[in-house]
Amino acid sequence: MDHFSSTEWKSASALKRKLHSISNCRECHVNHLLFQTQFPLKSNRLKGADPVATCTKEAGNLRKTTKAVKPSKKAIRDTAKSIYLEINEPFKNLYNVNLADAFTKVPETGLARAKTKVQKQKERRESARRFKNSAEEQWSKLDCDTMLGTRQSFKQRDLRRKSLYFESHEEAKIRTSKRKALEEAGLRKKKRHSPDPSSLDFDKAGLLQAVNEMNEGEKVRIN
């Protein structure tokens, strides 16, 4: 009777009280089954000269035949949460750190701090970049075979690669530095963002004279 006494009920936390109900209490059926068997159900066999002995016998038979009910995940989670909430506050007041953070520093618990959404996205990008670099490294060893197998020229393959895959900031700097070195060595033609003046037909002398006659801050006007 001490297990189900009013003193035990009053000492229970508000969270534990919410888990119980007056009738068909699943919390008692899951976590207090052993004590429930001390109170057998009403039976016609509880009759005779010694009903107490009969009741004890029925309770013993019920404990042998009744199988323990597997607790639900919700019951396990709620119980663990209630234990954590009771211990965390005094632990935090004592060491100025949450109990969960302290557990992450204990290797035996096997716990780790949950990663944020930004950290997960960064890891996915890093994983994709490593796979891309590894794949391109393998493809570079079979570059000629790949080009001939797809009937693409080197230029077509390079354009397709750049349109389908991304490159990091460091890769872009390496690519541009290589092109600049080739341009300075005269092995590649420099890119122009405007047409070559020698290929255009206009009054070059008149434009030069107009520019020389301009005052500071004045804009060129074309009639």
MISEKOL-491963 format. One record per residue (C-alpha): x, y, z. Coordinates in nm, 2 decimals. Layout:
residues N
SITE      X      Y      Z
SITE      X      Y      Z
...
end
This chain:
residues 223
SITE      X      Y      Z
SITE   0.00   0.00   0.00
SITE   0.30   0.23   0.05
SITE   0.36   0.24  -0.33
SITE   0.01   0.39  -0.40
SITE  -0.02   0.60  -0.08
SITE  -0.14   0.96  -0.08
SITE   0.20   1.06   0.05
SITE   0.37   0.93  -0.27
SITE   0.10   1.10  -0.48
SITE   0.16   1.44  -0.32
SITE   0.54   1.41  -0.36
SITE   0.51   1.33  -0.73
SITE   0.58   1.61  -0.97
SITE   0.30   1.78  -1.18
SITE   0.44   1.62  -1.49
SITE   0.41   1.27  -1.34
SITE   0.06   1.34  -1.22
SITE  -0.05   1.43  -1.57
SITE   0.06   1.09  -1.69
SITE  -0.20   0.91  -1.47
SITE  -0.58   0.89  -1.50
SITE  -0.85   0.78  -1.26
SITE  -0.97   0.49  -1.48
SITE  -0.78   0.27  -1.72
SITE  -0.45   0.43  -1.63
SITE  -0.20   0.33  -1.89
SITE   0.10   0.47  -1.69
SITE   0.02   0.24  -1.40
SITE  -0.03  -0.05  -1.64
SITE   0.31   0.00  -1.80
SITE   0.53   0.11  -1.52
SITE   0.35  -0.02  -1.21
SITE   0.23  -0.36  -1.33
SITE   0.41  -0.55  -1.05
SITE   0.22  -0.36  -0.79
SITE  -0.11  -0.37  -0.97
SITE  -0.10  -0.75  -0.95
SITE  -0.13  -0.72  -0.58
SITE  -0.49  -0.61  -0.64
SITE  -0.65  -0.89  -0.86
SITE  -0.96  -0.83  -1.06
SITE  -1.30  -0.93  -0.92
SITE  -1.35  -1.30  -0.96
SITE  -1.62  -1.55  -0.87
SITE  -1.35  -1.77  -0.73
SITE  -1.28  -1.53  -0.44
SITE  -1.52  -1.72  -0.22
SITE  -1.48  -1.97   0.06
SITE  -1.39  -1.99   0.42
SITE  -1.07  -1.79   0.38
SITE  -1.11  -1.52   0.11
SITE  -0.77  -1.36   0.21
SITE  -0.58  -1.68   0.13
SITE  -0.77  -1.71  -0.20
SITE  -0.69  -1.35  -0.29
SITE  -0.32  -1.40  -0.22
SITE  -0.32  -1.71  -0.43
SITE  -0.50  -1.54  -0.72
SITE  -0.25  -1.25  -0.70
SITE   0.04  -1.49  -0.72
SITE  -0.11  -1.66  -1.03
SITE  -0.17  -1.33  -1.19
SITE   0.19  -1.22  -1.14
SITE   0.31  -1.54  -1.31
SITE   0.08  -1.53  -1.61
SITE   0.08  -1.15  -1.67
SITE   0.34  -1.03  -1.92
SITE   0.50  -0.69  -1.87
SITE   0.38  -0.44  -2.12
SITE   0.65  -0.28  -2.33
SITE   0.65   0.10  -2.25
SITE   0.58   0.33  -2.53
SITE   0.84   0.57  -2.67
SITE   0.63   0.86  -2.54
SITE   0.64   0.72  -2.19
SITE   1.01   0.67  -2.20
SITE   1.07   1.02  -2.34
SITE   0.84   1.18  -2.08
SITE   1.00   1.00  -1.79
SITE   1.35   1.08  -1.91
SITE   1.25   1.45  -1.96
SITE   1.11   1.47  -1.61
SITE   1.43   1.33  -1.46
SITE   1.64   1.57  -1.67
SITE   1.43   1.87  -1.56
SITE   1.46   1.78  -1.20
SITE   1.84   1.74  -1.21
SITE   1.93   2.01  -1.46
SITE   1.84   2.32  -1.26
SITE   2.05   2.24  -0.95
SITE   2.33   2.11  -1.17
SITE   2.33   2.44  -1.37
SITE   2.32   2.65  -1.05
SITE   2.63   2.46  -0.93
SITE   2.84   2.45  -1.24
SITE   2.68   2.72  -1.46
SITE   2.63   2.48  -1.75
SITE   2.34   2.27  -1.87
SITE   2.35   1.90  -1.78
SITE   2.30   1.81  -2.15
SITE   2.61   2.01  -2.25
SITE   2.81   1.84  -1.97
SITE   2.70   1.49  -2.10
SITE   2.84   1.58  -2.45
SITE   3.18   1.60  -2.29
SITE   3.16   1.25  -2.14
SITE   3.27   0.99  -2.41
SITE   3.10   0.71  -2.23
SITE   2.75   0.86  -2.29
SITE   2.80   0.87  -2.67
SITE   2.61   1.20  -2.69
SITE   2.69   1.49  -2.92
SITE   2.54   1.84  -2.95
SITE   2.27   1.87  -3.22
SITE   2.39   2.05  -3.53
SITE   2.22   2.36  -3.66
SITE   2.06   2.39  -4.00
SITE   2.34   2.61  -4.12
SITE   2.60   2.36  -4.01
SITE   2.42   2.08  -4.19
SITE   2.40   2.28  -4.51
SITE   2.77   2.36  -4.49
SITE   2.86   1.99  -4.44
SITE   2.65   1.90  -4.74
SITE   2.82   2.16  -4.96
SITE   3.16   2.04  -4.84
SITE   3.07   1.68  -4.92
SITE   2.94   1.77  -5.26
SITE   3.26   1.97  -5.33
SITE   3.48   1.69  -5.22
SITE   3.29   1.44  -5.45
SITE   3.31   1.69  -5.74
SITE   3.69   1.73  -5.70
SITE   3.74   1.36  -5.67
SITE   3.52   1.28  -5.98
SITE   3.69   1.55  -6.19
SITE   4.03   1.41  -6.09
SITE   3.93   1.07  -6.21
SITE   3.78   1.20  -6.53
SITE   4.10   1.40  -6.60
SITE   4.29   1.07  -6.63
SITE   4.04   0.96  -6.91
SITE   3.99   1.30  -7.06
SITE   4.06   1.19  -7.42
SITE   3.85   0.87  -7.39
SITE   3.56   1.07  -7.25
SITE   3.58   1.33  -7.52
SITE   3.59   1.08  -7.80
SITE   3.32   0.87  -7.64
SITE   3.08   1.17  -7.63
SITE   3.19   1.31  -7.97
SITE   3.27   1.65  -7.81
SITE   3.56   1.88  -7.87
SITE   3.77   2.00  -7.58
SITE   3.60   2.34  -7.60
SITE   3.25   2.19  -7.60
SITE   3.34   1.96  -7.31
SITE   3.48   2.26  -7.11
SITE   3.16   2.47  -7.17
SITE   2.94   2.18  -7.07
SITE   3.14   2.12  -6.76
SITE   3.12   2.48  -6.65
SITE   2.75   2.50  -6.71
SITE   2.67   2.18  -6.52
SITE   2.91   2.21  -6.23
SITE   3.02   2.48  -5.99
SITE   3.36   2.60  -5.89
SITE   3.49   2.75  -5.56
SITE   3.64   3.09  -5.53
SITE   3.99   2.94  -5.51
SITE   3.93   2.73  -5.83
SITE   3.82   3.04  -6.01
SITE   4.13   3.23  -5.91
SITE   4.35   2.95  -6.03
SITE   4.17   2.93  -6.37
SITE   4.19   3.31  -6.43
SITE   4.56   3.32  -6.32
SITE   4.64   3.05  -6.57
SITE   4.46   3.23  -6.85
SITE   4.63   3.56  -6.77
SITE   4.97   3.39  -6.78
SITE   4.89   3.24  -7.12
SITE   4.78   3.58  -7.25
SITE   5.09   3.75  -7.12
SITE   5.30   3.48  -7.29
SITE   5.12   3.54  -7.62
SITE   4.97   3.19  -7.62
SITE   4.61   3.31  -7.59
SITE   4.43   3.61  -7.73
SITE   4.33   3.87  -7.47
SITE   3.96   3.91  -7.41
SITE   3.80   4.24  -7.51
SITE   3.48   4.38  -7.37
SITE   3.45   4.63  -7.66
SITE   3.52   4.60  -8.03
SITE   3.86   4.68  -8.17
SITE   3.87   5.05  -8.28
SITE   4.07   4.96  -8.60
SITE   3.77   4.75  -8.72
SITE   3.53   5.04  -8.68
SITE   3.46   5.30  -8.95
SITE   3.42   5.65  -8.79
SITE   3.60   5.99  -8.78
SITE   3.88   5.91  -8.55
SITE   4.07   6.23  -8.60
SITE   3.75   6.44  -8.54
SITE   3.68   6.24  -8.21
SITE   4.04   6.30  -8.10
SITE   4.02   6.67  -8.17
SITE   3.69   6.70  -7.98
SITE   3.84   6.52  -7.68
SITE   4.14   6.75  -7.67
SITE   3.91   7.06  -7.69
SITE   3.69   6.94  -7.40
SITE   3.69   7.12  -7.07
SITE   3.73   6.93  -6.75
SITE   3.41   6.75  -6.65
SITE   3.25   6.80  -6.99
SITE   3.09   6.50  -7.17
SITE   3.14   6.40  -7.53
SITE   2.85   6.49  -7.75
SITE   2.78   6.32  -8.08
SITE   2.57   6.51  -8.33
end
